Amino acid sequence: GAASPVPVHVTLDARPVTKSVIRASSYGALPAVAPATWMEIYGTNLANVASQMWASADFQGSAAPTTLAATKVTIGGQPAFIDYVSPTQVNAQVPSNVSPGQQPVVVTDPGGTSTAFNITVNATEPGLLAPAVFNISSGQYVVALFPDNVTFVLPPGTTSAVPTARAKVGNTIIFYGIGFGPVTPIIPAGQIVSQSNQLSGTVQVLFNGTPGTVSFAGLSGGYLGLYQINVVVPKVDASDTVPLTFTLNGIPGTQKMLISIGN
């Protein structure tokens, strides 16, 4: 019969080299991170497997792994929580107790230990989910879901891959983000969120400058470090290209995004 599949291992002659570290790219890639945000590390020789994502077997109860396929990451000397490794990219959650300021990111794998790569850690570094696949001809759309968790707020006909609809004034829609800071009760990084909680800071979501009513902001249950923000759409002129912005504790986010609002 056919030969059984053999796991692909990448031969490691060299120690890992880190070339860049950014806040997760689908949330507005920035060259800074915050405690409990997700970061992406790019370089060479970062793992000795072709690619591996964490699986339930990698967790200890609700605690995420700090080693995946023999790759480890520290930031400011603290172990990060690793959800994906490949020779050229590692995705990891920053631990909660990393101090603000310049902090070294170090990758260790069977090939050795990388030279420290310094990155700025801020107390918060918020971004809303707005991946490249939502960047269409008219601009970068934010990911917003109706409460059915199936229908996306996008101009009709944008894609046939998922149900889409324009949001209307008074609808509640759901945004996802990272880096929005602590919640109460405290839930540390590296833990699957299992309890109800509330964002300690104040978030506003603005539709062409008009704030919507935030009915919930906090960490999303069943995930790690993923914030959910439920917003009631305010009275705003209908358009498929309504500018969408947000503030955290009064400070504007850096992303430029669009949302589709109908009558």
DOFINU-141446 format. One record per residue (C-alpha): residue number from 0; residue in three letters; x negated, y, z negated. Coordinates in nm, 4 decimals. Layout:
residues N
+-----+--------+----------+----------+----------+
! num ! residu !     east !    north !       up !
+-----+--------+----------+----------+----------+
! NUM !    ala !        X !        Y !        Z !
...
+-----+--------+----------+----------+----------+
This chain:
residues 263
+-----+--------+----------+----------+----------+
! num ! residu !     east !    north !       up !
+-----+--------+----------+----------+----------+
!   0 !    gly !   0.0000 !   0.0000 !   0.0000 !
!   1 !    ala !  -0.0900 !   0.3660 !  -0.0046 !
!   2 !    ala !  -0.3624 !   0.4771 !  -0.2412 !
!   3 !    ser !  -0.2346 !   0.6359 !  -0.5595 !
!   4 !    pro !  -0.2791 !   1.0144 !  -0.5723 !
!   5 !    val !  -0.5987 !   1.1334 !  -0.7368 !
!   6 !    pro !  -0.5969 !   1.4531 !  -0.9468 !
!   7 !    val !  -0.7866 !   1.7310 !  -0.7719 !
!   8 !    his !  -1.0782 !   1.8568 !  -0.9800 !
!   9 !    val !  -1.2852 !   2.1524 !  -0.8682 !
!  10 !    thr !  -1.6554 !   2.0951 !  -0.9211 !
!  11 !    leu !  -1.7908 !   2.3559 !  -1.1563 !
!  12 !    asp !  -2.1554 !   2.4427 !  -1.1112 !
!  13 !    ala !  -2.1286 !   2.7937 !  -1.2416 !
!  14 !    arg !  -1.9919 !   2.9659 !  -1.5461 !
!  15 !    pro !  -1.6703 !   3.1675 !  -1.5149 !
!  16 !    val !  -1.6917 !   3.5228 !  -1.3815 !
!  17 !    thr !  -1.4162 !   3.7762 !  -1.4574 !
!  18 !    lys !  -1.3677 !   4.0416 !  -1.1885 !
!  19 !    ser !  -1.0478 !   4.2135 !  -1.3018 !
!  20 !    val !  -0.7824 !   4.2041 !  -1.5729 !
!  21 !    ile !  -0.4391 !   4.3638 !  -1.5271 !
!  22 !    arg !  -0.0981 !   4.3742 !  -1.6874 !
!  23 !    ala !   0.1192 !   4.1130 !  -1.5140 !
!  24 !    ser !   0.1532 !   4.2234 !  -1.1511 !
!  25 !    ser !   0.5297 !   4.1610 !  -1.1228 !
!  26 !    tyr !   0.5810 !   4.4215 !  -1.3979 !
!  27 !    gly !   0.3796 !   4.6990 !  -1.2328 !
!  28 !    ala !   0.0126 !   4.5992 !  -1.2379 !
!  29 !    leu !  -0.1841 !   4.8365 !  -1.4590 !
!  30 !    pro !  -0.5453 !   4.8095 !  -1.5785 !
!  31 !    ala !  -0.4330 !   4.8106 !  -1.9439 !
!  32 !    val !  -0.2470 !   4.5702 !  -2.1712 !
!  33 !    ala !  -0.0812 !   4.5717 !  -2.5128 !
!  34 !    pro !  -0.0344 !   4.3208 !  -2.7945 !
!  35 !    ala !   0.2022 !   4.0409 !  -2.6814 !
!  36 !    thr !   0.2025 !   4.1548 !  -2.3144 !
!  37 !    trp !   0.1144 !   3.9215 !  -2.0313 !
!  38 !    met !  -0.2141 !   3.9722 !  -1.8506 !
!  39 !    glu !  -0.3605 !   3.8290 !  -1.5312 !
!  40 !    ile !  -0.7326 !   3.7566 !  -1.5154 !
!  41 !    tyr !  -0.8940 !   3.7298 !  -1.1707 !
!  42 !    gly !  -1.2400 !   3.5958 !  -1.0918 !
!  43 !    thr !  -1.4292 !   3.2795 !  -0.9993 !
!  44 !    asn !  -1.4860 !   2.9456 !  -1.1751 !
!  45 !    leu !  -1.2097 !   3.0264 !  -1.4254 !
!  46 !    ala !  -1.0913 !   2.6632 !  -1.4444 !
!  47 !    asn !  -1.1992 !   2.3155 !  -1.3378 !
!  48 !    val !  -0.8588 !   2.2180 !  -1.1970 !
!  49 !    ala !  -0.7011 !   2.3309 !  -0.8694 !
!  50 !    ser !  -0.4125 !   2.4804 !  -1.0706 !
!  51 !    gln !  -0.2139 !   2.3960 !  -1.3802 !
!  52 !    met !   0.0848 !   2.5550 !  -1.5537 !
!  53 !    trp !   0.1709 !   2.4846 !  -1.9132 !
!  54 !    ala !   0.4282 !   2.2125 !  -1.9808 !
!  55 !    ser !   0.6343 !   2.1315 !  -2.2877 !
!  56 !    ala !   0.3704 !   1.8753 !  -2.3890 !
!  57 !    asp !   0.1165 !   2.1605 !  -2.4241 !
!  58 !    phe !   0.3231 !   2.3244 !  -2.7010 !
!  59 !    gln !   0.2962 !   2.2450 !  -3.0713 !
!  60 !    gly !   0.6593 !   2.2882 !  -3.1707 !
!  61 !    ser !   0.7398 !   2.6437 !  -3.0586 !
!  62 !    ala !   0.3711 !   2.7496 !  -3.0494 !
!  63 !    ala !   0.2133 !   2.8064 !  -2.7086 !
!  64 !    pro !  -0.1269 !   2.6582 !  -2.6180 !
!  65 !    thr !  -0.4516 !   2.8533 !  -2.6508 !
!  66 !    thr !  -0.6321 !   2.5976 !  -2.4293 !
!  67 !    leu !  -0.5064 !   2.4754 !  -2.0926 !
!  68 !    ala !  -0.7047 !   2.2298 !  -1.8776 !
!  69 !    ala !  -1.0103 !   2.3083 !  -2.0948 !
!  70 !    thr !  -0.9894 !   2.6838 !  -2.0219 !
!  71 !    lys !  -0.9737 !   2.9257 !  -2.3159 !
!  72 !    val !  -0.9409 !   3.3039 !  -2.3274 !
!  73 !    thr !  -1.0116 !   3.5472 !  -2.6085 !
!  74 !    ile !  -0.9367 !   3.9195 !  -2.6186 !
!  75 !    gly !  -1.0927 !   4.1202 !  -2.8984 !
!  76 !    gly !  -1.2154 !   3.7867 !  -3.0350 !
!  77 !    gln !  -0.8588 !   3.6550 !  -3.0784 !
!  78 !    pro !  -0.7359 !   3.3507 !  -2.8821 !
!  79 !    ala !  -0.4807 !   3.4301 !  -2.6114 !
!  80 !    phe !  -0.1936 !   3.1997 !  -2.5131 !
!  81 !    ile !  -0.2440 !   3.0492 !  -2.1671 !
!  82 !    asp !   0.0388 !   2.9592 !  -1.9312 !
!  83 !    tyr !  -0.1486 !   2.9161 !  -1.5992 !
!  84 !    val !  -0.5033 !   2.8414 !  -1.4874 !
!  85 !    ser !  -0.6785 !   2.8066 !  -1.1534 !
!  86 !    pro !  -1.0376 !   2.8720 !  -1.0424 !
!  87 !    thr !  -0.9455 !   3.2287 !  -0.9390 !
!  88 !    gln !  -0.6618 !   3.3295 !  -1.1769 !
!  89 !    val !  -0.5605 !   3.2810 !  -1.5403 !
!  90 !    asn !  -0.2324 !   3.4124 !  -1.6859 !
!  91 !    ala !  -0.2268 !   3.4645 !  -2.0621 !
!  92 !    gln !  -0.0276 !   3.6350 !  -2.3349 !
!  93 !    val !  -0.2226 !   3.8834 !  -2.5451 !
!  94 !    pro !  -0.2081 !   3.7937 !  -2.9173 !
!  95 !    ser !  -0.0170 !   4.0265 !  -3.1485 !
!  96 !    asn !  -0.3099 !   4.1224 !  -3.3733 !
!  97 !    val !  -0.5431 !   4.2712 !  -3.1096 !
!  98 !    ser !  -0.6418 !   4.6257 !  -3.2033 !
!  99 !    pro !  -0.5876 !   4.9193 !  -2.9635 !
! 100 !    gly !  -0.8919 !   5.0505 !  -2.7792 !
! 101 !    gln !  -1.1480 !   4.8888 !  -2.5499 !
! 102 !    gln !  -1.1502 !   4.5120 !  -2.6092 !
! 103 !    pro !  -1.3554 !   4.2346 !  -2.4472 !
! 104 !    val !  -1.1811 !   3.9581 !  -2.2498 !
! 105 !    val !  -1.3855 !   3.6365 !  -2.2440 !
! 106 !    val !  -1.3049 !   3.3166 !  -2.0512 !
! 107 !    thr !  -1.4594 !   2.9833 !  -2.1575 !
! 108 !    asp !  -1.4315 !   2.6581 !  -1.9614 !
! 109 !    pro !  -1.6525 !   2.3515 !  -1.8988 !
! 110 !    gly !  -1.8805 !   2.5654 !  -1.6817 !
! 111 !    gly !  -1.9641 !   2.7980 !  -1.9693 !
! 112 !    thr !  -1.8557 !   3.1357 !  -2.1035 !
! 113 !    ser !  -1.7986 !   3.4492 !  -1.8969 !
! 114 !    thr !  -1.9603 !   3.7838 !  -1.9586 !
! 115 !    ala !  -1.7147 !   3.9992 !  -2.1538 !
! 116 !    phe !  -1.4844 !   4.2132 !  -1.9366 !
! 117 !    asn !  -1.3593 !   4.5199 !  -2.1232 !
! 118 !    ile !  -0.9952 !   4.6273 !  -2.0914 !
! 119 !    thr !  -0.7964 !   4.9005 !  -2.2613 !
! 120 !    val !  -0.5437 !   4.7778 !  -2.5177 !
! 121 !    asn !  -0.2624 !   5.0229 !  -2.5951 !
! 122 !    ala !  -0.0007 !   4.9874 !  -2.8686 !
! 123 !    thr !   0.2635 !   4.9494 !  -2.5965 !
! 124 !    glu !   0.2277 !   4.9094 !  -2.2201 !
! 125 !    pro !   0.5826 !   4.8647 !  -2.0929 !
! 126 !    gly !   0.6869 !   4.7485 !  -1.7481 !
! 127 !    leu !   1.0115 !   4.6259 !  -1.5942 !
! 128 !    leu !   1.0276 !   4.3174 !  -1.3734 !
! 129 !    ala !   0.9966 !   4.4389 !  -1.0123 !
! 130 !    pro !   0.7994 !   4.1802 !  -0.8131 !
! 131 !    ala !   0.6591 !   4.2173 !  -0.4623 !
! 132 !    val !   0.9447 !   4.0058 !  -0.3186 !
! 133 !    phe !   1.1813 !   4.2896 !  -0.4236 !
! 134 !    asn !   0.9748 !   4.5440 !  -0.2271 !
! 135 !    ile !   1.1786 !   4.5918 !   0.0923 !
! 136 !    ser !   1.1838 !   4.8553 !   0.3676 !
! 137 !    ser !   1.3526 !   5.1218 !   0.1532 !
! 138 !    gly !   1.1207 !   5.0673 !  -0.1442 !
! 139 !    gln !   1.0543 !   4.8673 !  -0.4607 !
! 140 !    tyr !   1.3733 !   4.7432 !  -0.6256 !
! 141 !    val !   1.3901 !   4.6550 !  -0.9930 !
! 142 !    val !   1.5168 !   4.3094 !  -1.0893 !
! 143 !    ala !   1.8626 !   4.3652 !  -1.2374 !
! 144 !    leu !   2.1114 !   4.0863 !  -1.2994 !
! 145 !    phe !   2.4821 !   4.0852 !  -1.3613 !
! 146 !    pro !   2.5866 !   3.9028 !  -1.6824 !
! 147 !    asp !   2.6541 !   3.5854 !  -1.4781 !
! 148 !    asn !   2.2697 !   3.5556 !  -1.4622 !
! 149 !    val !   2.3057 !   3.4591 !  -1.0947 !
! 150 !    thr !   2.3966 !   3.7758 !  -0.9022 !
! 151 !    phe !   2.1219 !   4.0324 !  -0.8415 !
! 152 !    val !   2.1824 !   4.4058 !  -0.8100 !
! 153 !    leu !   2.0640 !   4.4623 !  -0.4533 !
! 154 !    pro !   2.2107 !   4.6121 !  -0.1364 !
! 155 !    pro !   2.4379 !   4.3501 !   0.0255 !
! 156 !    gly !   2.2605 !   4.1571 !   0.3002 !
! 157 !    thr !   1.9128 !   4.2181 !   0.1540 !
! 158 !    thr !   1.8590 !   3.8439 !   0.1205 !
! 159 !    ser !   2.0502 !   3.5212 !   0.1662 !
! 160 !    ala !   1.8387 !   3.3466 !  -0.0979 !
! 161 !    val !   2.0452 !   3.4725 !  -0.3951 !
! 162 !    pro !   2.3895 !   3.6321 !  -0.4467 !
! 163 !    thr !   2.3678 !   4.0128 !  -0.4331 !
! 164 !    ala !   2.6037 !   4.2996 !  -0.5118 !
! 165 !    arg !   2.5928 !   4.6710 !  -0.5830 !
! 166 !    ala !   2.6358 !   4.7644 !  -0.9490 !
! 167 !    lys !   2.9260 !   4.9956 !  -1.0315 !
! 168 !    val !   2.9725 !   5.2623 !  -1.2959 !
! 169 !    gly !   3.0632 !   5.0896 !  -1.6224 !
! 170 !    asn !   2.9054 !   4.7535 !  -1.5320 !
! 171 !    thr !   2.6620 !   4.6041 !  -1.7809 !
! 172 !    ile !   2.3431 !   4.4888 !  -1.6067 !
! 173 !    ile !   2.0354 !   4.3148 !  -1.7434 !
! 174 !    phe !   1.6707 !   4.4134 !  -1.6942 !
! 175 !    tyr !   1.3603 !   4.2199 !  -1.8012 !
! 176 !    gly !   1.0278 !   4.3627 !  -1.9123 !
! 177 !    ile !   0.7013 !   4.3149 !  -2.0960 !
! 178 !    gly !   0.4931 !   4.5320 !  -2.3279 !
! 179 !    phe !   0.7763 !   4.7132 !  -2.5067 !
! 180 !    gly !   0.6211 !   4.6625 !  -2.8512 !
! 181 !    pro !   0.7362 !   4.5110 !  -3.1800 !
! 182 !    val !   1.0829 !   4.3815 !  -3.2645 !
! 183 !    thr !   1.2611 !   4.3305 !  -3.5946 !
! 184 !    pro !   1.2465 !   4.0788 !  -3.7418 !
! 185 !    ile !   0.8808 !   4.0402 !  -3.6385 !
! 186 !    ile !   0.8223 !   3.7680 !  -3.3768 !
! 187 !    pro !   0.4512 !   3.7151 !  -3.3039 !
! 188 !    ala !   0.3040 !   3.6421 !  -2.9616 !
! 189 !    gly !   0.2621 !   3.2764 !  -2.8753 !
! 190 !    gln !   0.5994 !   3.1748 !  -3.0197 !
! 191 !    ile !   0.9079 !   3.0745 !  -2.8226 !
! 192 !    val !   1.1731 !   3.3280 !  -2.9261 !
! 193 !    ser !   1.4541 !   3.1492 !  -3.1101 !
! 194 !    gln !   1.6112 !   3.4184 !  -3.3296 !
! 195 !    ser !   1.8113 !   3.7297 !  -3.2589 !
! 196 !    asn !   1.6019 !   4.0448 !  -3.2809 !
! 197 !    gln !   1.5997 !   4.4101 !  -3.1872 !
! 198 !    leu !   1.3393 !   4.6350 !  -3.0292 !
! 199 !    ser !   1.1786 !   4.8619 !  -3.2905 !
! 200 !    gly !   1.1162 !   5.1391 !  -3.0359 !
! 201 !    thr !   1.3749 !   5.3371 !  -2.8390 !
! 202 !    val !   1.4182 !   5.2571 !  -2.4708 !
! 203 !    gln !   1.6164 !   5.4591 !  -2.2165 !
! 204 !    val !   1.6948 !   5.3471 !  -1.8628 !
! 205 !    leu !   1.7733 !   5.6324 !  -1.6224 !
! 206 !    phe !   1.9629 !   5.6160 !  -1.2938 !
! 207 !    asn !   1.8499 !   5.9150 !  -1.0846 !
! 208 !    gly !   1.7745 !   6.0871 !  -1.4150 !
! 209 !    thr !   2.1039 !   5.9977 !  -1.5877 !
! 210 !    pro !   2.0571 !   5.7633 !  -1.8865 !
! 211 !    gly !   2.2666 !   5.4493 !  -1.9087 !
! 212 !    thr !   2.3895 !   5.3216 !  -2.2444 !
! 213 !    val !   2.1508 !   5.0547 !  -2.3774 !
! 214 !    ser !   2.3697 !   4.7927 !  -2.5469 !
! 215 !    phe !   2.0805 !   4.5575 !  -2.6304 !
! 216 !    ala !   1.7011 !   4.5709 !  -2.6226 !
! 217 !    gly !   1.4829 !   4.2981 !  -2.7689 !
! 218 !    leu !   1.2939 !   3.9778 !  -2.6943 !
! 219 !    ser !   1.4843 !   3.7280 !  -2.4806 !
! 220 !    gly !   1.5611 !   3.3938 !  -2.6439 !
! 221 !    gly !   1.3812 !   3.0853 !  -2.5113 !
! 222 !    tyr !   1.0870 !   3.2824 !  -2.3671 !
! 223 !    leu !   0.7565 !   3.4277 !  -2.4872 !
! 224 !    gly !   0.6971 !   3.8013 !  -2.4735 !
! 225 !    leu !   0.9872 !   3.8660 !  -2.2336 !
! 226 !    tyr !   1.2090 !   4.1609 !  -2.3241 !
! 227 !    gln !   1.5724 !   4.1865 !  -2.2183 !
! 228 !    ile !   1.7434 !   4.5255 !  -2.1851 !
! 229 !    asn !   2.1202 !   4.5360 !  -2.1278 !
! 230 !    val !   2.2405 !   4.8680 !  -1.9856 !
! 231 !    val !   2.5836 !   5.0102 !  -1.8992 !
! 232 !    val !   2.5620 !   5.1891 !  -1.5624 !
! 233 !    pro !   2.6343 !   5.5632 !  -1.6088 !
! 234 !    lys !   2.8336 !   5.7902 !  -1.3777 !
! 235 !    val !   2.6003 !   5.8423 !  -1.0840 !
! 236 !    asp !   2.6515 !   5.8972 !  -0.7111 !
! 237 !    ala !   2.6758 !   5.5750 !  -0.5101 !
! 238 !    ser !   2.3647 !   5.4933 !  -0.3083 !
! 239 !    asp !   2.1576 !   5.1883 !  -0.2161 !
! 240 !    thr !   1.8443 !   5.3832 !  -0.3139 !
! 241 !    val !   1.9182 !   5.5279 !  -0.6589 !
! 242 !    pro !   1.5843 !   5.6023 !  -0.8329 !
! 243 !    leu !   1.5470 !   5.3935 !  -1.1488 !
! 244 !    thr !   1.3095 !   5.4949 !  -1.4292 !
! 245 !    phe !   1.2743 !   5.4252 !  -1.7994 !
! 246 !    thr !   1.1217 !   5.5750 !  -2.1113 !
! 247 !    leu !   0.9915 !   5.4079 !  -2.4268 !
! 248 !    asn !   0.9914 !   5.6318 !  -2.7332 !
! 249 !    gly !   1.0369 !   5.9251 !  -2.4947 !
! 250 !    ile !   0.7323 !   5.8415 !  -2.2798 !
! 251 !    pro !   0.8118 !   5.7680 !  -1.9122 !
! 252 !    gly !   0.7058 !   5.4384 !  -1.7584 !
! 253 !    thr !   0.4777 !   5.4534 !  -1.4553 !
! 254 !    gln !   0.6790 !   5.2434 !  -1.2089 !
! 255 !    lys !   0.8750 !   5.3877 !  -0.9154 !
! 256 !    met !   1.1797 !   5.1685 !  -0.8584 !
! 257 !    leu !   1.5192 !   5.1673 !  -0.6868 !
! 258 !    ile !   1.8602 !   5.0194 !  -0.7665 !
! 259 !    ser !   2.1794 !   4.9826 !  -0.5602 !
! 260 !    ile !   2.4913 !   5.1522 !  -0.7025 !
! 261 !    gly !   2.8323 !   5.1300 !  -0.5335 !
! 262 !    asn !   3.1681 !   5.2945 !  -0.5844 !
+-----+--------+----------+----------+----------+
